Amino acid sequence: MDAPATALRDHVVVGTDGSPPAMAALDRAATEALRRAVPLEIVHGWSWGGAYEPTDDSSAILDAALRRVAGQHPALPVVTTSVPEDAASVLVRRSGDASLTVLGTRGRGGFTGLLLGSVTLRVAAHCHSPLLVVRGTTDRPEQSREPTVVLGVRSAADPAATAFAFEEAARQHARLLAVHARPGPAGSQSGDSPAAAEQAAEPPDRAVSEWRATYPHVDVEARTVRGDPARTLVEATQAATAIVIAVHRRTTGLGMQLGPITHALLQHSHAPVALVPTGARSA
C-alpha cells in the first residue's frame, strides 16, 4: 500500500531502504512482530526528484522487503507505507501508533547516515514508541551468544524501560542483567564501607524488585559497577543480545537532545539498542 495503515495500533514499524543494514533491521522487526503477535508495517520515506518522480524506486524496495518477510514468515500480517516525506519524519509519525519502531545502523537513500547521521538522532529524540536500533548485518552474530538482555539502570524511576527489558527477556527466553554504573575508578570498590556498598547496590535492586513477581521465570541479576557509565554499558553488550535504556530527553537551543550514554551506545554497542522514552507505554 502507498499510504500509512491508519487502522493499525500497537504494531511493529520498521524503516527500510533496501541496504544490508536495513535488511538486518527488517529481519529483527519481523521476529519482534511474531513475538508480540502483531502486524508488521514496513516504511519507506523518499523525497520528490522533480516532475513528481520519486528519487528512488520505492515500489521495488518495498516489494523486495515483502518477499523477504513472506519467505521467512508467511503467516505474518505485513503492510507497507511509502510516502514523499523524509525518513525521520515519517518514522516518528508512524511511531505514534506503534508498540515498537525498528531501524538499522545506517542506510542509503532515504536512510543515509542512519547510525551517526541525522536520521537516527532525529528519530531517537522524537520517537513516541520504544526504538530498537539493530547493529550488525544480516549474519546476526548475536545468535551465537547466550540470550542476555542488559538493562542500563539510572534509577528506580524508569519503570517503562524496566518493564520493556523484562518483557524482552521473557520473549527471548533470556536472562536479564540490570547494570548500574557508579562514576569512579573501574573495578575499584575496596574503599567502600559495607554501608556504602549496600547503598551502591540499591538502585538496580530497587529497579527490578517489583517486576520479579510478574516475571518469575526470568533469571535476573542486579549488578553495580564502578566506572564510566557509557563505557561500562558498552562493555556489558559484548555478551548481550540486546541492551535497554531509558531515554531522558532534554530541550536545548538546538531542539530535543540525547545524552552521552545514548550516543555512546548507538555508536559502539555490540548488540541491538532499545531506547525507551520516559513514560512510554509497555510493548
N, C-alpha and C positions, 0 to 999 in steps of 0.2 A: 504494500500500500504506500501512497506517496504523501500521506498526512498522518499526524500523530493519532494513535488509537486512544481517543479521549476517554473511552469507557474503561480502560484498564486502570486498576488500582492495586497497589501493594505488589507489583510485579518486579522483575529484574530488567534494568535498562543497560545496554552496552553500546558504546560508541565504536565505530569501525571505519577504516579507510582502506582495507584490503592489505595492509602491510603485515609482515610476520608478527610483530608485537601485538597488532590488533587481532590477529587470529588466535594468539595465546589468550588474550582477554576474552574473545568470543567463546573459546572452549571453556574457560573458567566460568563465564557468565551462564552458559548453558548448564553446567554442573550445578551452580548455585540455584538456578531456577528449578531444576529437578529436585534438589534437596528441600526446597521450600514448597514444592508442588504448586508453582505459579507460572504464568506465561513469561516468555522472553520477548523483549522489544529490542530490535537492532536499529540503531540510529546512525544516519549519515548526514552530516551538515556540509553544504557547499555554497559557494558564492557565485553570483552571476558573472559570466565572462563577456557580456555584451550581446546584444541582439537576442536576449532571452535564451542563451545557451549556457548550460552548466559547465563549469571549468573542468570537471572530471566526470567519468561515466558512473554516475550514482547507481543506475539500474544494474549495471554489471557487477559492481561491488556488492550490492545487497543480494543479488541473485546468487553470487558465489558464497556469500555468508549463509544464505538459506540452505543451499545444497550441503554445505559443510555440517550444519546443525542437523539437518534431516538425515544425513548419512550416519551420524553418531547417535542421535536421539530422535528417532522417527515419531515417537508419541508426544514429544514436547510441543505445546502450542507456541507458535512464533508469529510475530507481526514485524513489519519494517516501517521505518519512518525516514523519509527523505525530504529535506526542506532547504530552500535557498537562504540559509542562515548560517552564521559562523558556528563552528563545532561547540565551543564552550557555551554559547547562549542557549542552543537547543538542548544540550545535555542538562544544564542547570534547570531549564524549564521543565523538561520531562522528569527530572528527579523529584519534582514536587508530588508526583503520583506514585513513585516507586518505593519499594522497600529496600532496594539496593541498586546503586549505579556502579558500573564497571568500566575501567579504562585500561589500555595498555601503557607501557612505559614511554613510548614515543610513536610517531607515525609519519605519514606523508599526506599531502593534500590537505584535507580538512582537519587533520590532526598533527600537523608539522610541529616538531619540538615538544612532543607530548610530555616528556619527563621534566626537562629543565626549562622548557619554554612557557609561554603564557597560558596555554590551554589547560594544562593540569593545575597550575596555580589558580587560575580563574575558577575552574570547576571546584577545586578543593575549598576555595574561600567562600563559595556561594552555594554549594550543593545542599539541597534540602534533606536528602536521604544519606545514610552511610555510603561512603565512596570506597570502592576496592580498586587499588592501583596494582595491576598484575605485572610484577617484574619478571624478566626472563623471556624466553621464546617458546615455541610450540613443543620443545622437548620436555618441558616442565620437570626440571631436575629435582624439585621438591618432593616428587612422588617417591624418591628413594629414601626419604627421611621418615623417621617415626613421626606420626601425626602429632604435632605440638602447636598449640595456639598460644602466643605470648600476648599478655595484656600489660601495656605500659600504664602503671598506676601513678597518677599525680596525687590524688586524694580520694577519700570515700565519697566525694561529692560528684562523681561522674557515673551515675547509675546506668545511663544509656550505653556507654562504652562497655561497662562490665556485663550488662545483660547481653549485648551483642557478642562479646567474647565467649560467654558461657554457651549461648545458642550455637555459635560457630563450632565450638569444641564438641558439643553434642552431635551436630550434624556430621562432623568429620570423624566421630568416634576417637577423638584426640584428647590428650591430657592438656590441662590449662596451667600455664606458668605465669603468675602475676608478679611483675618485677617493679620494684620501687627503687629508684636511684637517688642516693643522697650525695650531694656535692662533697668532694673531699678526695684524698689520695686513694687511688684504685686499690681495692683489696685490703685496705687498712682499717681494721676495726679494733686493733689491740688496745687502743687508748680509751675505748668506750667503757663506761661503768656498766654493771648489769642493768641499772635503771635506764641508762641511755640506749643500750642495745635493745631493751624491751620496747622503748618508745620508737626506735627506728623501725622495728618490725611491725608496728601497729598499722601504718597506712595500707599495705597490701592485705593484711589480715582483715581489717575493717571493710575494705572494699569488696572482698569476696565472701565474707561470712554469711550474709543474709541470702546469698544465692546457692549455697551448698545444699540446702534442703530442697530447693526447687530442682536442682540437677544433681541428684545423689550419685549418679553413675559417672559423672565427670571427675576424673582424678585431678585434684588441684594442689599446686604447690605455690606458696607465697614466699617471695624472696626479696630481701633488701640488700642492695649492693652499694658500696661506697665508690663514687667515681662520677665522671661527667655523664649526665643523663642521656644525651644523644648518643655518645659512644657506647654506653652500656646497653642501650636498646638495640643499636645496630649489631653489636656483638651477639646479643641474645637471638637474633634472627638467623644466625649461621646454622642452627639445628632446628629451625622452626618451619612450619608450613604456612603460617600467617602470623601477622602481628596486628594488634588492635590498639588504637589510642584515641582518646577524646580530643576533639579539635576545639580549642578555645580561641575563637576569632576576635580580633580587635580592629577597631576602625582608626585609621590614621589619615593624614592628608592625602595619601595615595589610595584610599579606599580600604576594603577589607584585607587584612594581612594575616598570614600564618606565622606560627612561632618557629624558632630554630630547630626544635626536635622534629617537628613535622617535615621541615625542609631536609634535615639530615636523613630521615628515613626514606623519603621519596628519592633521594639521590643515591643512597648507599645500602639500603636494606637488602638482605639476601633472600627475602620471602615477600609475598604479596602484602601490601599495607592497607589495612582498613581504617579509614578516618571516619569517626563517628561524631557528628556535630552535637554539641551540648544541647540537650533537650530533644534529640531525635527520637522518633518512635522506634519501638523494638522491631527487629527484622523478622 
